[in-house]
Amino acid sequence: MKTLHMSVRKVGLGVVSALLATGLSTTTLAADYPSKPIQMIVAFGAGGSTDTMARIFAKYVEEELGQRVVVVNRPGAGGELGWVHLANAAPDGYTIGLINSPVVEVYPFTREESVGYSLDDLRPLANVITDPGMLVVAADSPYQNLDDFVAAVQSDPESIIISHEGVGGDDHLAALNFAAEANVDLNFVAYNGNAEATASLLGGHITAFAGNMSEAVTQIQEGKARGLAIWSEERGEPLPDVPTGREQGYDVLAAASRGFAMPADVPQEIYDLLLEASRNVIDNPEFRAEMERLNMPVDPIYGQDYVDFIDDSHARLKALWEQDPWVEQ
């Protein structure tokens, strides 16, 4: 997966050429940075957990940089449209974006013929949270546990509809893993964001919501939804009554990691400055308190360690795909 998109690389070379033509250097550029608002791309719709985390992070990083950070939602194609925009942005430090693992890693091989970016086009900066996956139904659902749900799928599979945010995303892969464990086929529908999926669940339009803990806690605690399982090693602290999949005999582990990346050719000085700002935000007790209030587990991974995390995940998932490609649903 080392194919480079020449259009993206030309953007980076264009920035360097322009600097040389005007007698400026990347060091000069970094010294003046940031001198205007920074755009933060969110590849999913407003109101979901990715968007919520982005807006809180933007508030704190503004304080670090002394410049406005404007969140721009660019949903579509399960996140791909936003990441294409990020990959093709000028690598001048004025565009950063949220990346969602594992989905950002899988599109370059699951959509190989059409995807508009490669991992080489992005430079991961810092992971912020890792959010366990869950399977959730409405509070008035007849299904009390995974066995109930599996029995319903076996009885009438077409009537059981499960949401996800995009093929190859953590919630989709978790549901496929669960289906394999239960030896059933599931009926999926994709949404541009989990806020839409939650509304459909509570409105009775879908049977179950495959998402993350932070997106389900409020509805469960308010008695609007019921967690059938959390896909983690242990029960989630804010939801102690929701059993793990393993407790119920289904060996499923899944989570979403959410962090930031920049266009690949960003000058090192600017990358380092934003990396330091990200560390300061994540270490800020007030930021951590906000994440805890939203049930978003902070899981910092910085710089090259984050690059390695994304690359390792890509290699592992690509190997699984080559062994047994999951079907686009």
Backbone hydrogen bonds, N-H to C=O, Kabsch-Sander energy under -0.5 kcal/mol:
donor,donor_aa,acceptor,acceptor_aa,energy
6,M,4,L,-0.7
8,V,5,H,-0.9
9,R,5,H,-1.8
10,K,6,M,-2.6
11,V,7,S,-1.3
12,G,8,V,-1.7
13,L,9,R,-2.4
14,G,10,K,-2.5
15,V,11,V,-1.9
16,V,12,G,-1.9
17,S,13,L,-2.9
18,A,14,G,-2.4
19,L,15,V,-2.0
20,L,16,V,-2.4
21,A,17,S,-2.5
22,T,18,A,-1.5
23,G,20,L,-1.0
24,L,19,L,-2.2
29,L,25,S,-2.3
30,A,26,T,-2.4
31,A,27,T,-2.1
32,D,28,T,-1.5
33,Y,30,A,-0.9
38,I,68,R,-2.7
39,Q,94,Y,-2.7
40,M,70,V,-3.1
41,I,39,Q,-0.6
41,I,96,I,-2.8
42,V,72,V,-2.6
43,A,41,I,-0.5
45,G,192,N,-1.2
48,G,45,G,-1.0
52,T,48,G,-2.6
53,M,49,S,-2.4
54,A,50,T,-2.3
55,R,51,D,-2.3
56,I,52,T,-1.8
57,F,53,M,-2.7
58,A,54,A,-2.8
59,K,55,R,-1.5
60,Y,56,I,-1.5
61,V,57,F,-2.7
62,E,58,A,-1.9
63,E,59,K,-0.8
64,E,60,Y,-1.2
65,L,61,V,-2.3
66,G,62,E,-2.3
67,Q,62,E,-0.8
70,V,38,I,-3.0
71,V,69,V,-0.6
72,V,40,M,-2.9
74,R,42,V,-3.2
76,G,43,A,-0.6
79,G,76,G,-1.1
80,E,77,A,-1.5
81,L,76,G,-1.6
83,W,79,G,-1.8
84,V,80,E,-2.5
85,H,81,L,-1.9
86,L,82,G,-2.2
87,A,83,W,-2.6
88,N,84,V,-1.9
89,A,85,H,-0.5
89,A,86,L,-1.1
92,D,90,A,-2.2
96,I,39,Q,-2.7
97,G,261,A,-2.1
98,L,41,I,-2.6
99,I,259,G,-2.6
101,S,99,I,-0.6
101,S,257,S,-3.0
104,V,100,N,-2.8
105,E,102,P,-0.9
106,V,102,P,-1.1
107,Y,103,V,-1.4
109,F,106,V,-1.6
110,T,106,V,-2.8
111,R,107,Y,-2.4
112,E,109,F,-0.7
114,S,111,R,-1.8
115,V,111,R,-3.1
121,D,118,S,-1.8
122,L,119,L,-1.3
123,R,262,M,-3.2
125,L,260,F,-3.5
126,A,260,F,-1.1
127,N,301,I,-2.9
128,V,258,R,-2.6
129,I,258,R,-1.7
130,T,297,P,-2.1
131,D,256,A,-3.4
133,G,254,A,-2.6
134,M,211,G,-2.4
135,L,229,A,-2.2
136,V,209,F,-2.2
137,V,226,R,-2.8
138,A,207,T,-0.5
139,A,224,K,-2.1
141,S,138,A,-1.9
144,Q,142,P,-0.6
149,F,145,N,-1.8
150,V,146,L,-2.9
151,A,147,D,-2.4
152,A,148,D,-1.9
153,V,149,F,-2.1
154,Q,150,V,-2.6
155,S,151,A,-1.7
156,D,152,A,-2.6
159,S,156,D,-1.3
160,I,157,P,-1.1
161,I,159,S,-0.7
162,I,187,N,-2.7
163,S,208,A,-2.0
164,H,189,V,-1.4
169,G,166,G,-2.3
173,L,169,G,-2.9
174,A,170,D,-2.2
175,A,171,D,-2.1
176,L,172,H,-2.3
177,N,173,L,-2.4
178,F,174,A,-2.6
179,A,175,A,-2.5
180,A,176,L,-2.3
181,E,177,N,-2.4
182,A,178,F,-2.4
183,N,179,A,-1.1
184,V,179,A,-2.2
187,N,160,I,-0.7
188,F,186,L,-0.7
189,V,162,I,-2.0
191,Y,164,H,-2.5
197,A,193,G,-1.6
198,T,194,N,-2.6
199,A,195,A,-1.9
200,S,196,E,-2.1
201,L,197,A,-2.3
202,L,198,T,-2.6
203,G,199,A,-1.6
204,G,201,L,-1.5
205,H,200,S,-2.7
206,I,200,S,-0.9
207,T,161,I,-1.8
208,A,161,I,-2.1
209,F,136,V,-3.1
210,A,163,S,-0.9
210,A,208,A,-0.5
211,G,134,M,-1.5
211,G,209,F,-0.8
213,M,132,P,-2.9
215,E,212,N,-1.0
216,A,212,N,-0.8
216,A,213,M,-1.3
217,V,213,M,-1.9
220,I,216,A,-2.3
221,Q,217,V,-3.2
222,E,218,T,-2.1
223,G,220,I,-1.4
224,K,219,Q,-2.7
225,A,219,Q,-1.4
226,R,137,V,-3.5
228,L,135,L,-2.4
228,L,226,R,-0.6
229,A,135,L,-1.4
230,I,243,P,-1.6
231,W,133,G,-2.9
232,S,230,I,-1.6
239,L,236,G,-1.3
242,V,239,L,-1.7
245,G,230,I,-1.4
248,Q,244,T,-0.8
248,Q,245,G,-0.8
249,G,246,R,-1.5
250,Y,245,G,-2.7
251,D,249,G,-0.5
252,V,250,Y,-1.9
254,A,231,W,-2.5
256,A,131,D,-2.6
257,S,101,S,-2.3
258,R,129,I,-2.4
259,G,99,I,-2.1
260,F,126,A,-2.5
261,A,97,G,-2.3
262,M,123,R,-1.7
264,A,121,D,-2.1
266,V,263,P,-1.5
271,Y,267,P,-2.4
272,D,268,Q,-2.9
273,L,269,E,-1.8
274,L,270,I,-2.5
275,L,271,Y,-2.4
276,E,272,D,-2.3
277,A,273,L,-2.2
278,S,274,L,-2.3
279,R,275,L,-2.2
280,N,276,E,-2.2
281,V,277,A,-2.1
282,I,278,S,-2.6
283,D,279,R,-2.2
284,N,280,N,-0.6
284,N,281,V,-1.0
288,R,284,N,-2.4
289,A,285,P,-2.1
290,E,286,E,-1.8
291,M,287,F,-2.2
292,E,288,R,-2.5
293,R,289,A,-2.2
294,L,290,E,-1.5
295,N,292,E,-1.5
296,M,291,M,-2.9
299,D,128,V,-3.0
301,I,127,N,-1.2
303,G,125,L,-2.2
305,D,302,Y,-1.4
306,Y,302,Y,-0.8
306,Y,303,G,-0.7
307,V,303,G,-2.1
308,D,304,Q,-2.8
309,F,305,D,-2.0
310,I,306,Y,-2.4
311,D,307,V,-2.5
312,D,308,D,-2.9
313,S,309,F,-2.1
314,H,310,I,-2.5
315,A,311,D,-2.4
316,R,312,D,-2.4
317,L,313,S,-2.7
318,K,314,H,-2.5
319,A,315,A,-1.9
320,L,316,R,-1.7
321,W,317,L,-2.6
322,E,318,K,-2.4
323,Q,319,A,-1.4
324,D,320,L,-2.5
